[in-house]
Amino acid sequence: MNKVWLITGANSGFGRAITEAALAAGDVVVATARRVASLNNLAAAHPGQVDILPLDVTDTAAIDATVRDVIGRHGPDRRAGQQCRAHACRRRGGDN
C-alpha cells in the first residue's frame, strides 16, 4: 500500500521537492498551496496520485478542515493533524 502525504507549500521550494520525491516513489500526495494553479502540471503528469487543495497555513480553521478532508478521502492517520498544526505554528509569512 502506498503512503499518503499531505504536503503544504507543494508548489515551490522544499514542499515541491518533497512532493516530487513522494510521487517518484509511487506514493499519493495531497498537495496544498495558497496558489494551486502551479500544481496542475504535477497532477497531469501523475494521474491518480495527486490531490490538489488550496490551503493557507496561517488559517488554523482551514488546516483543520483540510485534515478532515484528507482523512475522509484517504483514511485516518493520527500524526497528520499534529504535523499540520505544528507546521502552521512555526510558519510565519512566506509565499506558497
PDB file as gemmi writes it, atoms N, CA and C in Angstrom:
CRYST1    1.000    1.000    1.000  90.00  90.00  90.00 P 1                      
ATOM      1  N   MET A   1       0.846  -1.194   0.000  1.00  0.00           N  
ATOM      2  CA  MET A   1       0.000   0.000   0.000  1.00  0.00           C  
ATOM      3  C   MET A   1       0.884   1.247   0.000  1.00  0.00           C  
ATOM      4  N   ASN A   2       0.566   2.170  -0.876  1.00  0.00           N  
ATOM      5  CA  ASN A   2       1.338   3.408  -0.978  1.00  0.00           C  
ATOM      6  C   ASN A   2       1.050   4.327   0.200  1.00  0.00           C  
ATOM      7  N   LYS A   3       2.033   5.130   0.536  1.00  0.00           N  
ATOM      8  CA  LYS A   3       1.865   6.148   1.571  1.00  0.00           C  
ATOM      9  C   LYS A   3       1.048   7.296   0.995  1.00  0.00           C  
ATOM     10  N   VAL A   4       0.380   8.006   1.881  1.00  0.00           N  
ATOM     11  CA  VAL A   4      -0.331   9.230   1.506  1.00  0.00           C  
ATOM     12  C   VAL A   4       0.354  10.375   2.235  1.00  0.00           C  
ATOM     13  N   TRP A   5       0.807  11.346   1.470  1.00  0.00           N  
ATOM     14  CA  TRP A   5       1.497  12.512   2.007  1.00  0.00           C  
ATOM     15  C   TRP A   5       0.584  13.728   1.926  1.00  0.00           C  
ATOM     16  N   LEU A   6       0.516  14.497   3.000  1.00  0.00           N  
ATOM     17  CA  LEU A   6      -0.133  15.806   2.992  1.00  0.00           C  
ATOM     18  C   LEU A   6       1.003  16.820   3.056  1.00  0.00           C  
ATOM     19  N   ILE A   7       1.208  17.519   1.955  1.00  0.00           N  
ATOM     20  CA  ILE A   7       2.360  18.414   1.849  1.00  0.00           C  
ATOM     21  C   ILE A   7       1.881  19.844   1.648  1.00  0.00           C  
ATOM     22  N   THR A   8       2.294  20.716   2.562  1.00  0.00           N  
ATOM     23  CA  THR A   8       1.971  22.133   2.443  1.00  0.00           C  
ATOM     24  C   THR A   8       3.061  22.821   1.627  1.00  0.00           C  
ATOM     25  N   GLY A   9       2.683  23.867   0.924  1.00  0.00           N  
ATOM     26  CA  GLY A   9       3.656  24.590   0.103  1.00  0.00           C  
ATOM     27  C   GLY A   9       4.232  23.711  -0.994  1.00  0.00           C  
ATOM     28  N   ALA A  10       3.397  22.846  -1.557  1.00  0.00           N  
ATOM     29  CA  ALA A  10       3.857  21.857  -2.535  1.00  0.00           C  
ATOM     30  C   ALA A  10       4.230  22.467  -3.878  1.00  0.00           C  
ATOM     31  N   ASN A  11       3.985  23.737  -4.047  1.00  0.00           N  
ATOM     32  CA  ASN A  11       4.251  24.368  -5.345  1.00  0.00           C  
ATOM     33  C   ASN A  11       5.662  24.936  -5.488  1.00  0.00           C  
ATOM     34  N   SER A  12       6.448  24.963  -4.406  1.00  0.00           N  
ATOM     35  CA  SER A  12       7.795  25.547  -4.522  1.00  0.00           C  
ATOM     36  C   SER A  12       8.694  25.070  -3.391  1.00  0.00           C  
ATOM     37  N   GLY A  13       9.985  25.285  -3.578  1.00  0.00           N  
ATOM     38  CA  GLY A  13      10.971  25.025  -2.537  1.00  0.00           C  
ATOM     39  C   GLY A  13      10.981  23.598  -2.018  1.00  0.00           C  
ATOM     40  N   PHE A  14      11.141  23.464  -0.692  1.00  0.00           N  
ATOM     41  CA  PHE A  14      11.178  22.141  -0.076  1.00  0.00           C  
ATOM     42  C   PHE A  14       9.880  21.371  -0.301  1.00  0.00           C  
ATOM     43  N   GLY A  15       8.751  22.069  -0.238  1.00  0.00           N  
ATOM     44  CA  GLY A  15       7.468  21.406  -0.455  1.00  0.00           C  
ATOM     45  C   GLY A  15       7.401  20.759  -1.825  1.00  0.00           C  
ATOM     46  N   ARG A  16       7.876  21.457  -2.841  1.00  0.00           N  
ATOM     47  CA  ARG A  16       7.883  20.909  -4.197  1.00  0.00           C  
ATOM     48  C   ARG A  16       8.839  19.723  -4.300  1.00  0.00           C  
ATOM     49  N   ALA A  17      10.011  19.846  -3.704  1.00  0.00           N  
ATOM     50  CA  ALA A  17      10.998  18.764  -3.748  1.00  0.00           C  
ATOM     51  C   ALA A  17      10.473  17.506  -3.051  1.00  0.00           C  
ATOM     52  N   ILE A  18       9.844  17.679  -1.907  1.00  0.00           N  
ATOM     53  CA  ILE A  18       9.278  16.540  -1.186  1.00  0.00           C  
ATOM     54  C   ILE A  18       8.140  15.927  -1.996  1.00  0.00           C  
ATOM     55  N   THR A  19       7.322  16.763  -2.602  1.00  0.00           N  
ATOM     56  CA  THR A  19       6.220  16.285  -3.441  1.00  0.00           C  
ATOM     57  C   THR A  19       6.751  15.444  -4.590  1.00  0.00           C  
ATOM     58  N   GLU A  20       7.747  15.940  -5.282  1.00  0.00           N  
ATOM     59  CA  GLU A  20       8.306  15.213  -6.422  1.00  0.00           C  
ATOM     60  C   GLU A  20       8.926  13.890  -5.991  1.00  0.00           C  
ATOM     61  N   ALA A  21       9.597  13.876  -4.838  1.00  0.00           N  
ATOM     62  CA  ALA A  21      10.202  12.632  -4.338  1.00  0.00           C  
ATOM     63  C   ALA A  21       9.139  11.608  -3.969  1.00  0.00           C  
ATOM     64  N   ALA A  22       8.073  12.053  -3.317  1.00  0.00           N  
ATOM     65  CA  ALA A  22       6.994  11.131  -2.944  1.00  0.00           C  
ATOM     66  C   ALA A  22       6.322  10.551  -4.181  1.00  0.00           C  
ATOM     67  N   LEU A  23       6.099  11.386  -5.173  1.00  0.00           N  
ATOM     68  CA  LEU A  23       5.482  10.905  -6.411  1.00  0.00           C  
ATOM     69  C   LEU A  23       6.397   9.924  -7.136  1.00  0.00           C  
ATOM     70  N   ALA A  24       7.685  10.204  -7.155  1.00  0.00           N  
ATOM     71  CA  ALA A  24       8.640   9.303  -7.803  1.00  0.00           C  
ATOM     72  C   ALA A  24       8.672   7.943  -7.111  1.00  0.00           C  
ATOM     73  N   ALA A  25       8.392   7.930  -5.810  1.00  0.00           N  
ATOM     74  CA  ALA A  25       8.355   6.678  -5.051  1.00  0.00           C  
ATOM     75  C   ALA A  25       7.037   5.927  -5.259  1.00  0.00           C  
ATOM     76  N   GLY A  26       6.111   6.542  -6.005  1.00  0.00           N  
ATOM     77  CA  GLY A  26       4.831   5.902  -6.268  1.00  0.00           C  
ATOM     78  C   GLY A  26       3.772   6.177  -5.221  1.00  0.00           C  
ATOM     79  N   ASP A  27       4.048   7.113  -4.320  1.00  0.00           N  
ATOM     80  CA  ASP A  27       3.093   7.443  -3.260  1.00  0.00           C  
ATOM     81  C   ASP A  27       2.038   8.423  -3.762  1.00  0.00           C  
ATOM     82  N   VAL A  28       1.022   8.605  -2.945  1.00  0.00           N  
ATOM     83  CA  VAL A  28      -0.061   9.553  -3.223  1.00  0.00           C  
ATOM     84  C   VAL A  28       0.238  10.835  -2.464  1.00  0.00           C  
ATOM     85  N   VAL A  29       0.019  11.973  -3.112  1.00  0.00           N  
ATOM     86  CA  VAL A  29       0.287  13.262  -2.482  1.00  0.00           C  
ATOM     87  C   VAL A  29      -0.966  14.117  -2.491  1.00  0.00           C  
ATOM     88  N   VAL A  30      -1.316  14.641  -1.325  1.00  0.00           N  
ATOM     89  CA  VAL A  30      -2.304  15.707  -1.225  1.00  0.00           C  
ATOM     90  C   VAL A  30      -1.467  16.977  -1.170  1.00  0.00           C  
ATOM     91  N   ALA A  31      -1.417  17.665  -2.292  1.00  0.00           N  
ATOM     92  CA  ALA A  31      -0.556  18.834  -2.461  1.00  0.00           C  
ATOM     93  C   ALA A  31      -1.355  20.090  -2.162  1.00  0.00           C  
ATOM     94  N   THR A  32      -0.852  20.897  -1.227  1.00  0.00           N  
ATOM     95  CA  THR A  32      -1.551  22.128  -0.874  1.00  0.00           C  
ATOM     96  C   THR A  32      -0.653  23.331  -1.114  1.00  0.00           C  
ATOM     97  N   ALA A  33      -1.313  24.444  -1.384  1.00  0.00           N  
ATOM     98  CA  ALA A  33      -0.635  25.729  -1.557  1.00  0.00           C  
ATOM     99  C   ALA A  33      -1.705  26.811  -1.547  1.00  0.00           C  
ATOM    100  N   ARG A  34      -1.281  28.019  -1.337  1.00  0.00           N  
ATOM    101  CA  ARG A  34      -2.248  29.118  -1.435  1.00  0.00           C  
ATOM    102  C   ARG A  34      -2.664  29.331  -2.877  1.00  0.00           C  
ATOM    103  N   ARG A  35      -1.708  29.209  -3.782  1.00  0.00           N  
ATOM    104  CA  ARG A  35      -1.996  29.343  -5.221  1.00  0.00           C  
ATOM    105  C   ARG A  35      -1.772  27.990  -5.869  1.00  0.00           C  
ATOM    106  N   VAL A  36      -2.857  27.304  -6.166  1.00  0.00           N  
ATOM    107  CA  VAL A  36      -2.767  25.911  -6.608  1.00  0.00           C  
ATOM    108  C   VAL A  36      -2.587  25.737  -8.117  1.00  0.00           C  
ATOM    109  N   ALA A  37      -2.731  26.782  -8.899  1.00  0.00           N  
ATOM    110  CA  ALA A  37      -2.611  26.644 -10.355  1.00  0.00           C  
ATOM    111  C   ALA A  37      -1.269  26.050 -10.765  1.00  0.00           C  
ATOM    112  N   SER A  38      -0.224  26.359 -10.019  1.00  0.00           N  
ATOM    113  CA  SER A  38       1.106  25.847 -10.366  1.00  0.00           C  
ATOM    114  C   SER A  38       1.264  24.361 -10.062  1.00  0.00           C  
ATOM    115  N   LEU A  39       0.251  23.752  -9.457  1.00  0.00           N  
ATOM    116  CA  LEU A  39       0.305  22.316  -9.170  1.00  0.00           C  
ATOM    117  C   LEU A  39      -0.381  21.477 -10.243  1.00  0.00           C  
ATOM    118  N   ASN A  40      -1.066  22.124 -11.165  1.00  0.00           N  
ATOM    119  CA  ASN A  40      -1.808  21.382 -12.191  1.00  0.00           C  
ATOM    120  C   ASN A  40      -0.905  20.493 -13.038  1.00  0.00           C  
ATOM    121  N   ASN A  41       0.318  20.949 -13.314  1.00  0.00           N  
ATOM    122  CA  ASN A  41       1.226  20.132 -14.125  1.00  0.00           C  
ATOM    123  C   ASN A  41       1.606  18.838 -13.413  1.00  0.00           C  
ATOM    124  N   LEU A  42       1.748  18.887 -12.092  1.00  0.00           N  
ATOM    125  CA  LEU A  42       2.042  17.672 -11.332  1.00  0.00           C  
ATOM    126  C   LEU A  42       0.885  16.686 -11.410  1.00  0.00           C  
ATOM    127  N   ALA A  43      -0.314  17.185 -11.250  1.00  0.00           N  
ATOM    128  CA  ALA A  43      -1.490  16.317 -11.314  1.00  0.00           C  
ATOM    129  C   ALA A  43      -1.622  15.693 -12.692  1.00  0.00           C  
ATOM    130  N   ALA A  44      -1.346  16.468 -13.735  1.00  0.00           N  
ATOM    131  CA  ALA A  44      -1.438  15.951 -15.100  1.00  0.00           C  
ATOM    132  C   ALA A  44      -0.363  14.898 -15.367  1.00  0.00           C  
ATOM    133  N   ALA A  45       0.817  15.080 -14.803  1.00  0.00           N  
ATOM    134  CA  ALA A  45       1.917  14.148 -15.019  1.00  0.00           C  
ATOM    135  C   ALA A  45       1.796  12.868 -14.193  1.00  0.00           C  
ATOM    136  N   HIS A  46       0.972  12.932 -13.131  1.00  0.00           N  
ATOM    137  CA  HIS A  46       0.826  11.790 -12.220  1.00  0.00           C  
ATOM    138  C   HIS A  46      -0.653  11.518 -11.945  1.00  0.00           C  
ATOM    139  N   PRO A  47      -1.389  11.081 -12.956  1.00  0.00           N  
ATOM    140  CA  PRO A  47      -2.828  10.865 -12.768  1.00  0.00           C  
ATOM    141  C   PRO A  47      -3.102   9.846 -11.659  1.00  0.00           C  
ATOM    142  N   GLY A  48      -4.049  10.201 -10.809  1.00  0.00           N  
ATOM    143  CA  GLY A  48      -4.440   9.315  -9.723  1.00  0.00           C  
ATOM    144  C   GLY A  48      -3.525   9.354  -8.517  1.00  0.00           C  
ATOM    145  N   GLN A  49      -2.448  10.133  -8.592  1.00  0.00           N  
ATOM    146  CA  GLN A  49      -1.502  10.214  -7.478  1.00  0.00           C  
ATOM    147  C   GLN A  49      -1.551  11.547  -6.744  1.00  0.00           C  
ATOM    148  N   VAL A  50      -2.185  12.549  -7.325  1.00  0.00           N  
ATOM    149  CA  VAL A  50      -2.126  13.893  -6.755  1.00  0.00           C  
ATOM    150  C   VAL A  50      -3.529  14.439  -6.532  1.00  0.00           C  
ATOM    151  N   ASP A  51      -3.807  14.837  -5.291  1.00  0.00           N  
ATOM    152  CA  ASP A  51      -4.993  15.630  -4.967  1.00  0.00           C  
ATOM    153  C   ASP A  51      -4.498  17.038  -4.685  1.00  0.00           C  
ATOM    154  N   ILE A  52      -5.129  18.036  -5.276  1.00  0.00           N  
ATOM    155  CA  ILE A  52      -4.719  19.427  -5.075  1.00  0.00           C  
ATOM    156  C   ILE A  52      -5.773  20.129  -4.221  1.00  0.00           C  
ATOM    157  N   LEU A  53      -5.314  20.760  -3.154  1.00  0.00           N  
ATOM    158  CA  LEU A  53      -6.212  21.512  -2.279  1.00  0.00           C  
ATOM    159  C   LEU A  53      -5.609  22.877  -1.970  1.00  0.00           C  
ATOM    160  N   PRO A  54      -6.421  23.927  -2.008  1.00  0.00           N  
ATOM    161  CA  PRO A  54      -5.924  25.235  -1.575  1.00  0.00           C  
ATOM    162  C   PRO A  54      -5.799  25.259  -0.053  1.00  0.00           C  
ATOM    163  N   LEU A  55      -4.730  25.858   0.443  1.00  0.00           N  
ATOM    164  CA  LEU A  55      -4.550  25.950   1.892  1.00  0.00           C  
ATOM    165  C   LEU A  55      -3.601  27.090   2.223  1.00  0.00           C  
ATOM    166  N   ASP A  56      -4.036  27.937   3.143  1.00  0.00           N  
ATOM    167  CA  ASP A  56      -3.182  28.968   3.734  1.00  0.00           C  
ATOM    168  C   ASP A  56      -2.867  28.479   5.142  1.00  0.00           C  
ATOM    169  N   VAL A  57      -1.604  28.115   5.390  1.00  0.00           N  
ATOM    170  CA  VAL A  57      -1.253  27.509   6.673  1.00  0.00           C  
ATOM    171  C   VAL A  57      -1.296  28.484   7.849  1.00  0.00           C  
ATOM    172  N   THR A  58      -1.587  29.742   7.589  1.00  0.00           N  
ATOM    173  CA  THR A  58      -1.768  30.681   8.699  1.00  0.00           C  
ATOM    174  C   THR A  58      -3.210  30.673   9.189  1.00  0.00           C  
ATOM    175  N   ASP A  59      -4.079  29.943   8.510  1.00  0.00           N  
ATOM    176  CA  ASP A  59      -5.505  29.859   8.849  1.00  0.00           C  
ATOM    177  C   ASP A  59      -5.767  28.514   9.529  1.00  0.00           C  
ATOM    178  N   THR A  60      -5.819  28.509  10.863  1.00  0.00           N  
ATOM    179  CA  THR A  60      -5.952  27.250  11.601  1.00  0.00           C  
ATOM    180  C   THR A  60      -7.266  26.530  11.305  1.00  0.00           C  
ATOM    181  N   ALA A  61      -8.329  27.267  11.057  1.00  0.00           N  
ATOM    182  CA  ALA A  61      -9.596  26.621  10.706  1.00  0.00           C  
ATOM    183  C   ALA A  61      -9.471  25.898   9.365  1.00  0.00           C  
ATOM    184  N   ALA A  62      -8.759  26.503   8.433  1.00  0.00           N  
ATOM    185  CA  ALA A  62      -8.547  25.865   7.133  1.00  0.00           C  
ATOM    186  C   ALA A  62      -7.687  24.615   7.272  1.00  0.00           C  
ATOM    187  N   ILE A  63      -6.710  24.650   8.161  1.00  0.00           N  
ATOM    188  CA  ILE A  63      -5.874  23.466   8.404  1.00  0.00           C  
ATOM    189  C   ILE A  63      -6.741  22.322   8.912  1.00  0.00           C  
ATOM    190  N   ASP A  64      -7.566  22.610   9.917  1.00  0.00           N  
ATOM    191  CA  ASP A  64      -8.444  21.573  10.467  1.00  0.00           C  
ATOM    192  C   ASP A  64      -9.375  21.013   9.402  1.00  0.00           C  
ATOM    193  N   ALA A  65      -9.948  21.869   8.577  1.00  0.00           N  
ATOM    194  CA  ALA A  65     -10.855  21.418   7.515  1.00  0.00           C  
ATOM    195  C   ALA A  65     -10.111  20.565   6.492  1.00  0.00           C  
ATOM    196  N   THR A  66      -8.892  20.955   6.165  1.00  0.00           N  
ATOM    197  CA  THR A  66      -8.098  20.195   5.203  1.00  0.00           C  
ATOM    198  C   THR A  66      -7.749  18.821   5.753  1.00  0.00           C  
ATOM    199  N   VAL A  67      -7.348  18.758   7.010  1.00  0.00           N  
ATOM    200  CA  VAL A  67      -7.026  17.468   7.621  1.00  0.00           C  
ATOM    201  C   VAL A  67      -8.259  16.565   7.626  1.00  0.00           C  
ATOM    202  N   ARG A  68      -9.422  17.112   7.977  1.00  0.00           N  
ATOM    203  CA  ARG A  68     -10.662  16.318   7.946  1.00  0.00           C  
ATOM    204  C   ARG A  68     -10.941  15.813   6.533  1.00  0.00           C  
ATOM    205  N   ASP A  69     -10.728  16.666   5.538  1.00  0.00           N  
ATOM    206  CA  ASP A  69     -10.947  16.290   4.148  1.00  0.00           C  
ATOM    207  C   ASP A  69     -10.007  15.152   3.739  1.00  0.00           C  
ATOM    208  N   VAL A  70      -8.743  15.276   4.096  1.00  0.00           N  
ATOM    209  CA  VAL A  70      -7.755  14.248   3.740  1.00  0.00           C  
ATOM    210  C   VAL A  70      -8.097  12.925   4.431  1.00  0.00           C  
ATOM    211  N   ILE A  71      -8.466  12.979   5.686  1.00  0.00           N  
ATOM    212  CA  ILE A  71      -8.854  11.762   6.407  1.00  0.00           C  
ATOM    213  C   ILE A  71     -10.080  11.134   5.753  1.00  0.00           C  
ATOM    214  N   GLY A  72     -11.022  11.961   5.334  1.00  0.00           N  
ATOM    215  CA  GLY A  72     -12.204  11.451   4.656  1.00  0.00           C  
ATOM    216  C   GLY A  72     -11.874  10.760   3.340  1.00  0.00           C  
ATOM    217  N   ARG A  73     -10.900  11.275   2.625  1.00  0.00           N  
ATOM    218  CA  ARG A  73     -10.507  10.703   1.330  1.00  0.00           C  
ATOM    219  C   ARG A  73      -9.604   9.487   1.470  1.00  0.00           C  
ATOM    220  N   HIS A  74      -8.684   9.544   2.436  1.00  0.00           N  
ATOM    221  CA  HIS A  74      -7.607   8.558   2.478  1.00  0.00           C  
ATOM    222  C   HIS A  74      -7.532   7.764   3.775  1.00  0.00           C  
ATOM    223  N   GLY A  75      -8.408   8.026   4.723  1.00  0.00           N  
ATOM    224  CA  GLY A  75      -8.380   7.288   5.983  1.00  0.00           C  
ATOM    225  C   GLY A  75      -7.601   8.031   7.061  1.00  0.00           C  
ATOM    226  N   PRO A  76      -7.768   7.585   8.289  1.00  0.00           N  
ATOM    227  CA  PRO A  76      -7.161   8.299   9.426  1.00  0.00           C  
ATOM    228  C   PRO A  76      -5.667   8.015   9.575  1.00  0.00           C  
ATOM    229  N   ASP A  77      -4.981   9.026  10.046  1.00  0.00           N  
ATOM    230  CA  ASP A  77      -3.593   8.930  10.476  1.00  0.00           C  
ATOM    231  C   ASP A  77      -3.443   9.978  11.561  1.00  0.00           C  
ATOM    232  N   ARG A  78      -3.311   9.544  12.778  1.00  0.00           N  
ATOM    233  CA  ARG A  78      -3.299  10.479  13.914  1.00  0.00           C  
ATOM    234  C   ARG A  78      -2.189  11.516  13.822  1.00  0.00           C  
ATOM    235  N   ARG A  79      -1.124  11.189  13.128  1.00  0.00           N  
ATOM    236  CA  ARG A  79       0.004  12.122  13.036  1.00  0.00           C  
ATOM    237  C   ARG A  79      -0.307  13.324  12.155  1.00  0.00           C  
ATOM    238  N   ALA A  80      -1.210  13.170  11.186  1.00  0.00           N  
ATOM    239  CA  ALA A  80      -1.430  14.222  10.190  1.00  0.00           C  
ATOM    240  C   ALA A  80      -1.836  15.541  10.832  1.00  0.00           C  
ATOM    241  N   GLY A  81      -2.817  15.523  11.710  1.00  0.00           N  
ATOM    242  CA  GLY A  81      -3.288  16.756  12.325  1.00  0.00           C  
ATOM    243  C   GLY A  81      -2.215  17.424  13.159  1.00  0.00           C  
ATOM    244  N   GLN A  82      -1.453  16.627  13.896  1.00  0.00           N  
ATOM    245  CA  GLN A  82      -0.390  17.191  14.721  1.00  0.00           C  
ATOM    246  C   GLN A  82       0.680  17.838  13.849  1.00  0.00           C  
ATOM    247  N   GLN A  83       1.072  17.181  12.770  1.00  0.00           N  
ATOM    248  CA  GLN A  83       2.114  17.727  11.920  1.00  0.00           C  
ATOM    249  C   GLN A  83       1.659  19.014  11.255  1.00  0.00           C  
ATOM    250  N   CYS A  84       0.415  19.037  10.789  1.00  0.00           N  
ATOM    251  CA  CYS A  84      -0.087  20.250  10.137  1.00  0.00           C  
ATOM    252  C   CYS A  84      -0.164  21.404  11.125  1.00  0.00           C  
ATOM    253  N   ARG A  85      -0.677  21.146  12.326  1.00  0.00           N  
ATOM    254  CA  ARG A  85      -0.778  22.224  13.305  1.00  0.00           C  
ATOM    255  C   ARG A  85       0.604  22.717  13.726  1.00  0.00           C  
ATOM    256  N   ALA A  86       1.538  21.787  13.925  1.00  0.00           N  
ATOM    257  CA  ALA A  86       2.889  22.190  14.306  1.00  0.00           C  
ATOM    258  C   ALA A  86       3.518  23.026  13.204  1.00  0.00           C  
ATOM    259  N   HIS A  87       3.314  22.630  11.976  1.00  0.00           N  
ATOM    260  CA  HIS A  87       3.862  23.383  10.848  1.00  0.00           C  
ATOM    261  C   HIS A  87       3.248  24.780  10.806  1.00  0.00           C  
ATOM    262  N   ALA A  88       1.952  24.877  10.999  1.00  0.00           N  
ATOM    263  CA  ALA A  88       1.284  26.182  10.950  1.00  0.00           C  
ATOM    264  C   ALA A  88       1.765  27.083  12.077  1.00  0.00           C  
ATOM    265  N   CYS A  89       2.037  26.516  13.232  1.00  0.00           N  
ATOM    266  CA  CYS A  89       2.508  27.325  14.358  1.00  0.00           C  
ATOM    267  C   CYS A  89       3.906  27.856  14.093  1.00  0.00           C  
ATOM    268  N   ARG A  90       4.736  27.074  13.402  1.00  0.00           N  
ATOM    269  CA  ARG A  90       6.114  27.509  13.138  1.00  0.00           C  
ATOM    270  C   ARG A  90       6.185  28.478  11.968  1.00  0.00           C  
ATOM    271  N   ARG A  91       5.272  28.340  11.036  1.00  0.00           N  
ATOM    272  CA  ARG A  91       5.370  29.079   9.775  1.00  0.00           C  
ATOM    273  C   ARG A  91       4.873  30.521   9.979  1.00  0.00           C  
ATOM    274  N   ARG A  92       5.644  31.434   9.520  1.00  0.00           N  
ATOM    275  CA  ARG A  92       5.248  32.844   9.541  1.00  0.00           C  
ATOM    276  C   ARG A  92       5.559  33.443   8.181  1.00  0.00           C  
ATOM    277  N   GLY A  93       4.535  33.912   7.498  1.00  0.00           N  
ATOM    278  CA  GLY A  93       4.755  34.532   6.200  1.00  0.00           C  
ATOM    279  C   GLY A  93       5.106  33.521   5.129  1.00  0.00           C  
ATOM    280  N   GLY A  94       5.925  33.917   4.197  1.00  0.00           N  
ATOM    281  CA  GLY A  94       6.316  33.035   3.100  1.00  0.00           C  
ATOM    282  C   GLY A  94       5.382  33.177   1.921  1.00  0.00           C  
ATOM    283  N   ASP A  95       5.767  32.600   0.807  1.00  0.00           N  
ATOM    284  CA  ASP A  95       4.947  32.733  -0.399  1.00  0.00           C  
ATOM    285  C   ASP A  95       4.717  31.368  -1.008  1.00  0.00           C  
ATOM    286  N   ASN A  96       3.742  30.653  -0.478  1.00  0.00           N  
ATOM    287  CA  ASN A  96       3.403  29.367  -1.071  1.00  0.00           C  
ATOM    288  C   ASN A  96       1.956  29.407  -1.406  1.00  0.00           C  
TER     289      ASN A  96                                                      
END                                                                             
